[in-house]
Amino acid sequence: MKIYHQPDDFTRLPYAVVTSGTFDGVHLGHQKILARLKEIALKNNGETVVITFWPHPRLVLRPDDQQLKLLNTFEEKAELLKEQGIHHLVRIPFTKEFSQMSSVDFIRQVLVEKIGTRKLVIGYDHHFGKNREGSFEILKADGPAYGFEVEEIPRQDIDHLAVSSSAIRRSLESGDVKGASHLLGRPYALTGRVIMGDKLGRVLGFPTANLDIDSHYKLVPAEGIYAVHIKHEQQLFNGMMYIGNRPTVDGKRKVIEVNIFDFNKEIYGENLTVYFIALLRMDSKFNNLEMLRQQLEADKVDALKILAG
């Protein structure tokens, strides 16, 4: 897949099959649209193009809104779209100035002149352009004049999946990583750099890798203990992850740390990707470290059972 960080970098295609949107999560609903995109391209000897906006429009239009957390960084989104077999990913830098572009100008300048759109596929209730004035009806009316057809994925084709980026965020924020995985079509993942911790895990017999998550807008699931898979240098390991402020030792800051089973390497400064499989329990305070250690032993037994399944 080729990635273009602005439309001007793109070379107009003879038969572009296009969709556009934020595609946060690249979830099952998005995958339905992408599958149709590929089907049309294959039938017409065309090439698939995904137009996405970065940063996420809400981060630009509502900068004081600290509530929005995203399911993907741009790099994660690009990798997921590549896995879906998309040919081209065009990133439009989203700015306040761009948000003032009319729907007609977006159709003419981006879809037609830059991309060469011959078929546009969109999800139901798709809006675009200044004040979200553009709609399927406008696209359907104006498309033929610009030389392209538009197809809308019907509401019922998406609704029966009961999937949306917002629903996935709600699941993760409550610790329901299984539910989120079901809607995503894969486990939710976090990638971070291993940083130095206070080595309390080693004292307890459960050494952990403390993770620094690069992106402040990346959604971190609810505080608790999780059964996880960990990818290090293309190898997958079993483990359990802790998210919380360690109330048993009166921790003052939130930590994200993972205990990798059957692993004994120094990996400070390296990246790990953690895949959330199941919530073992919510975070809780214990009377002493020995009680915490015993609970971690039980957690590991539970994690191994889940991960073996």
C-alpha distance (Angstrom), angle and dihedral (degrees) to the residues before:
residue distance angle dihedral
M1 . . .
K2 3.78 . .
I3 3.81 118.6 .
Y4 3.81 122.8 -152.1
H5 3.79 117.9 -168.7
Q6 3.78 93.4 -157.6
P7 3.82 134.3 16.0
D8 3.82 92.4 -112.4
D9 3.82 89.0 67.6
F10 3.80 91.2 59.9
T11 3.80 123.3 96.3
R12 3.80 111.7 -140.8
L13 3.80 113.0 -107.4
P14 3.82 127.8 -137.5
Y15 3.83 91.9 -132.5
A16 3.80 114.6 14.4
V17 3.81 119.0 179.1
V18 3.79 103.5 -160.4
T19 3.78 143.8 -171.6
S20 3.79 129.5 172.9
G21 3.79 137.9 -160.7
T22 3.80 144.3 98.9
F23 3.84 93.4 -79.1
D24 3.80 92.6 -163.4
G25 3.80 106.2 -177.1
V26 3.83 95.5 5.9
H27 3.82 83.8 -125.0
L28 3.81 131.1 177.7
G29 3.81 92.1 -79.4
H30 3.80 90.8 53.5
Q31 3.79 90.1 45.3
K32 3.81 89.7 57.1
I33 3.81 89.3 58.2
L34 3.81 92.7 44.5
A35 3.81 91.9 50.4
R36 3.82 90.2 54.4
L37 3.80 89.6 46.9
K38 3.81 91.1 55.7
E39 3.80 92.4 44.5
I40 3.81 92.4 55.8
A41 3.80 93.1 44.1
L42 3.80 92.4 51.4
K43 3.80 92.0 49.0
N44 3.83 93.0 50.3
N45 3.80 100.1 35.1
G46 3.79 87.9 -114.2
E47 3.81 135.7 137.9
T48 3.80 128.2 -112.9
V49 3.80 120.4 -121.1
V50 3.80 127.6 -172.4
I51 3.80 116.2 -164.7
T52 3.78 112.6 -160.6
F53 3.79 134.8 174.7
W54 3.79 124.2 -127.0
P55 2.97 131.0 -141.5
H56 3.79 94.2 34.3
P57 3.84 106.8 -97.5
R58 3.81 93.3 -120.7
L59 3.82 90.8 56.9
V60 3.81 88.4 57.7
L61 3.79 101.4 37.1
R62 3.83 95.1 41.3
P63 3.82 104.8 30.6
D64 3.81 92.2 161.5
D65 3.80 91.7 56.4
Q66 3.80 103.8 102.3
Q67 3.80 93.1 173.7
L68 3.79 98.7 81.7
K69 3.78 114.4 92.8
L70 3.78 120.2 174.5
L71 3.78 130.2 -132.6
N72 3.81 93.0 -143.2
T73 3.76 141.7 30.8
F74 3.80 112.7 -137.6
E75 3.81 90.0 -101.8
E76 3.81 91.9 52.7
K77 3.79 91.5 47.6
A78 3.80 91.2 50.5
E79 3.81 91.5 50.7
L80 3.81 91.8 49.7
L81 3.81 92.0 49.8
K82 3.79 89.4 48.9
E83 3.81 88.9 53.4
Q84 3.81 88.1 52.9
G85 3.80 89.5 59.6
I86 3.82 99.2 -110.8
H87 3.82 115.4 162.4
H88 3.81 101.4 -152.3
L89 3.82 135.3 22.3
V90 3.80 115.9 -166.3
R91 3.79 116.0 -166.5
I92 3.78 116.2 -156.1
P93 3.83 110.6 -160.1
F94 3.79 101.5 -126.8
T95 3.78 113.0 -139.1
K96 3.80 135.2 157.7
E97 3.80 87.4 -103.9
F98 3.80 91.9 54.2
S99 3.82 90.3 48.6
Q100 3.83 87.5 64.6
M101 3.82 92.9 59.9
S102 3.80 110.1 116.3
S103 3.79 120.7 -123.2
V104 3.82 90.3 -114.3
D105 3.81 91.6 53.9
F106 3.81 90.8 47.7
I107 3.80 90.5 52.6
R108 3.79 94.3 46.6
Q109 3.82 102.1 36.8
V110 3.81 101.5 35.1
L111 3.80 110.7 21.0
V112 3.80 97.0 37.7
E113 3.81 110.6 22.8
K114 3.81 99.9 34.2
I115 3.80 103.7 30.0
G116 3.80 106.1 24.8
T117 3.80 93.9 -133.6
R118 3.80 115.0 -159.7
K119 3.80 97.6 165.8
L120 3.80 126.3 22.2
V121 3.81 120.0 -163.6
I122 3.81 119.2 -167.5
G123 3.78 138.6 170.4
Y124 3.78 120.9 -111.4
D125 3.82 117.0 -81.3
H126 3.82 90.4 22.8
H127 3.82 113.5 164.0
F128 3.79 131.2 179.0
G129 3.79 143.5 167.0
K130 3.80 130.2 46.7
N131 3.80 111.3 -11.1
R132 3.82 87.6 -4.4
E133 3.79 88.3 -77.6
G134 3.81 94.5 150.3
S135 3.80 118.4 88.7
F136 3.80 143.5 165.6
E137 3.80 89.7 -90.4
I138 3.82 91.8 55.2
L139 3.80 91.9 45.9
K140 3.78 92.0 48.6
A141 3.80 91.5 49.4
D142 3.80 97.3 43.8
G143 3.81 100.4 33.3
P144 3.83 98.7 81.9
A145 3.80 91.1 52.0
Y146 3.80 88.6 57.1
G147 3.80 95.1 43.0
F148 3.80 102.9 -103.9
E149 3.79 139.2 101.4
V150 3.78 124.9 -136.3
E151 3.80 128.5 -146.2
E152 3.79 126.0 -170.2
I153 3.79 120.9 -152.5
P154 3.83 101.7 -128.5
R155 3.79 118.9 -110.3
Q156 3.81 92.6 -120.3
D157 3.82 90.7 55.8
I158 3.81 89.7 61.0
D159 3.81 102.0 29.2
H160 3.79 94.2 60.1
L161 3.80 87.0 63.2
A162 3.84 89.7 55.9
V163 3.79 87.7 -146.2
S164 3.80 134.2 144.0
S165 3.78 135.9 142.8
S166 3.82 88.7 -110.5
A167 3.82 92.3 53.9
I168 3.80 90.2 50.8
R169 3.80 91.6 49.9
R170 3.79 90.7 51.3
S171 3.82 91.0 51.0
L172 3.80 92.5 51.2
E173 3.79 93.3 45.3
S174 3.81 89.0 56.5
G175 3.82 93.7 45.6
D176 3.80 94.1 -108.1
V177 3.80 94.9 136.9
K178 3.82 91.2 155.8
G179 3.78 90.3 58.7
A180 3.80 90.8 47.1
S181 3.81 90.8 50.0
H182 3.80 90.1 52.3
L183 3.81 91.5 54.2
L184 3.80 94.0 42.5
G185 3.78 94.8 46.3
R186 3.82 89.2 -128.4
P187 3.83 138.8 44.8
Y188 3.79 117.1 -70.7
A189 3.81 111.4 -108.3
L190 3.80 139.0 -152.6
T191 3.79 124.2 -167.4
G192 3.79 121.7 -161.2
R193 3.78 144.8 155.7
V194 3.80 118.7 -104.9
I195 3.81 110.8 -115.3
M196 3.81 134.7 -179.5
G197 3.80 116.4 -81.6
D198 3.82 132.5 -177.7
K199 3.85 92.1 -92.8
L200 3.82 93.9 -123.6
G201 3.80 88.3 139.2
R202 3.79 90.7 61.9
V203 3.79 90.5 52.9
L204 3.82 88.5 54.4
G205 3.80 93.1 46.5
F206 3.80 92.8 -107.8
P207 3.82 108.3 97.4
T208 3.77 111.8 -161.8
A209 3.78 138.2 -159.9
N210 3.81 108.9 -132.9
L211 3.78 111.8 -142.3
D212 3.77 129.1 -146.8
I213 3.80 108.7 -156.8
D214 3.79 107.1 -146.9
S215 3.80 99.9 -151.9
H216 3.80 117.4 65.7
Y217 3.82 90.0 -159.9
K218 3.84 94.4 55.4
L219 3.80 110.9 111.5
V220 3.82 114.5 -116.6
P221 3.84 113.9 -161.5
A222 3.81 122.7 -116.2
E223 3.79 120.3 -66.4
G224 3.79 112.3 -84.7
I225 3.80 146.1 84.1
Y226 3.81 119.2 -62.9
A227 3.80 137.8 -171.0
V228 3.80 104.9 -126.6
H229 3.76 146.6 171.7
I230 3.82 115.9 -131.4
K231 3.78 126.0 -154.6
H232 3.80 117.1 -152.1
E233 3.79 119.9 169.5
Q234 3.82 91.4 -18.0
Q235 3.82 92.3 -52.4
L236 3.81 121.7 116.1
F237 3.81 121.7 -139.3
N238 3.80 134.3 179.8
G239 3.78 120.3 -119.3
M240 3.78 148.8 129.1
M241 3.77 129.1 -103.4
Y242 3.78 130.4 -147.5
I243 3.80 123.3 -154.4
G244 3.79 117.5 -178.5
N245 3.81 147.1 70.4
R246 3.86 96.5 -80.1
P247 3.83 98.8 -115.0
T248 3.84 92.7 -171.1
V249 3.82 89.6 69.3
D250 3.83 94.3 32.8
G251 3.78 92.6 -109.5
K252 3.78 115.2 -164.0
R253 3.80 99.8 -158.5
K254 3.76 137.8 43.8
V255 3.79 116.0 -102.1
I256 3.78 133.2 -168.0
E257 3.78 111.3 -155.7
V258 3.76 136.4 160.2
N259 3.80 131.7 -154.4
I260 3.81 108.0 -148.7
F261 3.80 112.6 -153.8
D262 3.83 118.2 -129.5
F263 3.79 92.4 3.6
N264 3.79 127.6 125.8
K265 3.80 112.5 169.9
E266 3.79 135.2 119.4
I267 3.80 103.7 -119.7
Y268 3.82 104.5 163.8
G269 3.80 110.0 153.9
E270 3.80 93.7 18.6
N271 3.80 127.0 114.5
L272 3.79 126.0 -112.5
T273 3.79 128.6 -172.0
V274 3.80 115.2 -150.3
Y275 3.82 122.2 -159.7
F276 3.81 115.5 -157.2
I277 3.80 112.6 -135.1
A278 3.82 105.6 165.2
L279 3.79 143.1 -14.6
L280 3.82 109.9 -112.1
R281 3.80 96.8 -173.8
M282 3.77 142.3 -34.3
D283 3.80 119.4 -96.2
S284 3.80 116.0 -83.1
K285 3.80 141.1 172.1
F286 3.82 121.2 -111.6
N287 3.79 127.7 -157.5
N288 3.81 93.6 -121.4
L289 3.80 143.0 -5.4
E290 3.81 93.4 -96.9
M291 3.79 91.2 59.4
L292 3.81 88.9 48.2
R293 3.81 90.5 50.3
Q294 3.81 91.5 51.8
Q295 3.78 90.9 50.0
L296 3.80 90.8 50.5
E297 3.79 89.2 53.6
A298 3.81 89.1 54.1
D299 3.81 90.5 45.1
K300 3.80 90.7 54.5
V301 3.80 91.8 51.7
D302 3.82 89.8 50.8
A303 3.81 92.2 46.0
L304 3.80 92.9 51.4
K305 3.81 91.2 51.0
I306 3.80 91.7 50.8
L307 3.80 95.2 44.0
A308 3.81 91.8 47.6
G309 3.80 88.3 57.1
